[in-house]
Amino acid sequence: MVTKGNVTVNEPELKSLLEAFGDLPEPRSERTQDHPLLSILRIGLCAVISGADNWVDIASWREGSGEHQGHTKSLTAAG
């Protein structure tokens, strides 16, 4: 079991974002795929967990997080 704050989860239930969404079909056309889908999902998920509840909030979270500056490891990178 893993406990973070007041949340406890059984370890077998924990999955990486890649494990959870890796098989998600790409809904965008090739010309609109400037960024990997999993990177977009990661940014959105982190922003929502942080309290964002609309697209403006998500963009503001991204700007303040350093995500746009490449400070975090890409989900599509090996390792």
C-alpha positions in Angstrom: 0.0 0.0 0.0 1.1 3.5 -0.8 -0.1 6.5 1.2 0.2 10.1 0.1 -1.5 12.6 2.4 -4.9 11.2 3.2 -5.1 8.9 0.1 -4.1 5.2 0.3 -3.8 3.1 -2.8 -2.9 -0.6 -3.3 0.3 -0.7 -5.3 -1.1 -3.1 -7.9 -3.6 -0.4 -8.7 -0.9 2.2 -9.4 -0.1 2.6 -13.1 2.0 4.9 -15.0 0.3 7.3 -17.4 1.8 5.3 -20.3 0.3 2.1 -18.9 -3.1 3.7 -18.3 -3.4 5.6 -21.6 -0.8 4.0 -23.9 -3.4 2.2 -26.0 -5.6 5.3 -26.3 -6.2 5.9 -30.1 -4.9 9.2 -31.5 -8.0 11.3 -32.3 -6.1 14.1 -34.1 -5.2 14.3 -37.7 -1.5 14.1 -38.5 -1.3 17.8 -39.3 -2.4 18.7 -35.7 0.0 16.4 -33.8 2.6 19.0 -32.8 3.0 17.4 -29.4 2.6 13.8 -28.2 -0.9 12.9 -27.0 0.5 11.5 -23.7 2.3 14.8 -23.0 -0.9 16.7 -23.5 -2.7 14.3 -21.2 0.0 14.6 -18.6 -0.2 18.4 -18.6 -4.0 18.4 -18.4 -4.1 15.8 -15.6 -1.5 17.6 -13.5 -3.3 20.9 -14.0 -6.7 19.5 -13.0 -5.2 17.8 -10.0 -3.8 21.2 -9.1 -7.2 22.8 -9.3 -7.6 23.8 -13.0 -11.2 23.6 -14.2 -11.1 25.1 -17.6 -8.7 25.5 -20.6 -7.4 28.9 -19.4 -6.5 27.4 -16.0 -4.7 24.5 -17.7 -2.7 26.9 -19.9 -1.9 29.1 -16.9 -0.7 26.0 -15.0 1.4 24.9 -17.9 3.1 28.3 -18.1 3.8 28.3 -14.4 5.1 24.7 -14.3 7.9 24.9 -16.7 6.3 22.1 -18.8 6.7 24.3 -21.9 10.4 24.8 -21.3 11.2 21.1 -21.4 12.0 20.8 -17.6 10.2 17.5 -17.3 11.0 14.2 -18.9 8.8 13.4 -22.0 6.6 10.4 -21.5 7.6 9.2 -25.0 11.3 9.1 -24.1 12.9 5.8 -23.4 13.9 5.0 -19.9 
